[in-house]
């Protein structure tokens, strides 16, 4: 858990994924709503996007249906599940990019 001074720093500079990781360590799974409330931020989709962005920038945070979790608190199965979901998403995005390129080349040559 963050100290009061770390929490204030996080509120002042909300672009620090390592502080989100520190906030999660030792807590297991935490919902985005609960994190936002603890940070004194509004609970809305923009703020949830902000949390997702921070988690994406960190190599210490996994996310899923249950919220966010520090990897040191997750089971091997939970980490593997998160990695499988990311790899699946990456595959779908790559396939979409390929279809778009083929469409562009068909249209403009």
N, C-alpha and C positions, 0 to 999 in steps of 0.2 A: 504494500500500500504506500502511496505517496505521502511524504511529509507535507505539512501545510505550505511550506515555502515552495516545494516542488509543484504542488497543486496550483498555487498562484502563478508560477512560471508557465505551467501548461495552459492555464486560462489566458495568460498574456501572449504566449507564443504557441498557438494550437497546431503548429506544423511539426511537432516533435514525436515521431512514432515511438522512439525509445521511452518516452514518458508514458505513453499508452501501455506499452509492454510492461513497464514497472508497475503501473496501476493494476494490471491484470494478474501479475505474478502472485501465486499462492491462493488464488480465489476460485479456480475452476472456471466453469462457464458463467459468463455475465452477459445479460441482455443489453442491447444498445440503449434501450430506454433507461435502464439503471445507471449506465455509465454517463449518459447525458445529464441525468438528474444530479448525480454526484458532482459533475463539473459545472453545474449551475447553468446549463445551456438548455435552450428550448428543445422539446421532443418533437421533431418534425423530420420530413424526408431530407431536407437540405443538410441537417445536422447528422442524420444517419449516413448520408453520402460522405460527409467529412470523416466520420469514423471509419467507413469502408476504405477510404483513400489512405488513411493512416495505417490501417491494418495491412493494406496491400504493399505499403512501403517498408514494412517490417518483416524480418525473417524469423521473428519470435512469436507471431500471433497467427492463430488459425481462426477461421470463422465458419459458421454454419447455422442450421436451424435453431440451435441452442444459444446463439450469440457469439461472443468472442472468448478465446481462451489462450493463455500463454502456453507455448509448446511444452514447457517443463511440467505443466499441470495436466497435460492431455495424455491419454493412453496411446500406445502405438497404433491401435485400430483407428482412433479418432484422427491422428495425424495422417495416416494412410487414406482415410476417407476424404479428408480435406484435400490432400494431394491429388487423389483420383478425380475429385470434382473440378479442380483447377485444370488438370490435363484434359478432361472431357470438354470443358469450356474452351480451352485453347484449340482443340481439334475442330470444334464447331466454328470458331472464329476463322481459323485457317481455311476451312472449306468454303466459308462465305466469301472470304477475300479472293479465293481462286475463282469462284463463280462470277464475282464482280469484274475481275480482270478479263475473264473470257467474254463476258457481255460487252465490256468496253472495246476489246479487240474486234469483236464481231461488228460493232457499230462504227468504229472509226478506222479499223484496219491495222 
